[in-house]
Every structure is written in C-alpha cells, then in structure tokens.
Amino acid sequence: ERMQTRLEGFVASQLENIGKKILILDLNVQNDWKKRLFKFDPDFVGITAITFSFKRCLEIMDLIKKESPIKIMLGGPQATIFQEELLRYPQIDYIFLGEAEHSIRDFFIKYKMK
C-alpha cells in the first residue's frame, strides 16, 4: 500500500475524531484516485487543484458525482485565484481558499454541529 502524501497526512492528523470519512486527493502526484476512492468510500473528497490540471479535476469530479453522493471540496491555487469562476461548477460543494490545511478542521467542527 502506498504512503500518504504530506498533505494527506497533515489533513488526516487535523481531522482525527471528526466523525467523517475524508479522502484528500492531490492529483498532481496521485494516479490511483479511483481505486482509493471506492475502497475508502468517504463522505467527503478534498481535491487540490492547480491550473494545468484543472480540466482533469473537473473530469474526476464529474465521475465522482455520477457514481456517488460524496461531497467535493476544492482547494489549492486554482480555488484561491479563481474562486468566483468556480462558483459556476455544480460538482464543487465547498471551496477552500489559501492554506486549506489550516481551515479544514474548523470547517468540519462547524459542519458536525449542523
């Protein structure tokens, strides 16, 4: 089994005991996303998006939404720079700006309270 990326490990450590299954995909370094997605069966998928890979991110988000009720969170430079434009994509449920690694725990604490 492959090791987690540094981003995945950090986010996982921030989200311990939240009560939600969250999978972070860094598509810039991961090609096994589909296998991991359906093996893990998460409630949420976080995707790191950068400009040159955004088309691929959209294709993957479309596949996820067609096959499951998983909520999609988008972060990374693409989300921060083009936040207004990203609002038109219905497959994106949540957009994280800036260093999402630091705000994602607060988001899930608030989400759990709802």
Secondary structure, DSSP 8 states (H G I E B T S, - for coil): -----HHHHHHHHHTTTSSS-EEEEETTT-S-HHHHHHHH--SEEEEE--GGGHHHHHHHHHHHHHH---EEEEESHHHHHTHHHHTT-TT--EE--S-HHHHHHHHHHHHHH-
